[in-house]
Amino acid sequence: MATALPIAWLNGAFLPLAEARISPLDRGFLFADAVYEVIGAYDGVPLLLDAHLARLARSLRELRIGAAPGAEGWRAIIGRLIERNGGGHRHPDLGIYLQVSRGADAGRDHAFPRGVAPTVFAMASALAPVQLDTPGVRAITAPDSRWARCDIKSTALLPNVLLRQAAAEAGAGECIMLRDGFVTEGSGSSVLVLEGSTLVSRPNGPDILPGTTIALVREVAAAAGIGYREEAISEARLRAADEVWLTAALRGVAPVTHVDGRPIGGGAPGPVWRVVAEAYERRKRP
């Protein structure tokens, strides 16, 4: 995300982000015992808000973190956060970050504490306009070193951080992860491959995060006559694909032009990606 905007929400109040503080005993800080969500807001309207809030609620249930705001509470917080940070006026496009940890205990113990209120945090960042004349994304591949519950959007992102850093050091913008010879997802994105006139992505399961943006991309692609199926994608199929796309809440749909230095298709953003990307950009506006 870009540089954060000045007003944040923390534990029931709006305040300057520079003044926001949590306890060093917060379990999000000590154990990454926390979940998060990222939502794009365009012209002041959050995109796919119901889907994002449903995924956040699921992550909280899976970690058994209670007493967080419900859907209506989040809607109110997000709406006021957008308003206080100039969304729809000074900064029409915003990235909204939500995080909930189990809270801060009186000491450090791995077991869940009792009677502790969750730490609830939200902030906004200004988004740069999407450029459809992009040169595309170069990606590398690496083994998927994450834990076995990637379907939970947890803040335990150290493997993702290390893989994204490896990509940056290789002059790439993303790392596509492989497990047992098959694509899982990117370090910060979902992965789609285009084979002929059909998009393919890995089925949901504990080894990937169920995407929200990818669902909208599939819907937009279907309207353009592009088929879709879910199945495991081997490394060989990734490298031989006609086009490879990345999807994420703030990235939308981005074309991959090279994987490990070798071109995908013609080594430039493909024609099908352009059709879908243009339609996606239209759909995300209210």
Order of alpha helices (4+ residues) and beta strands (2+ residues): beta-beta-alpha-beta-beta-alpha-alpha-beta-beta-beta-alpha-beta-beta-beta-beta-alpha-beta-alpha-beta-beta-beta-alpha
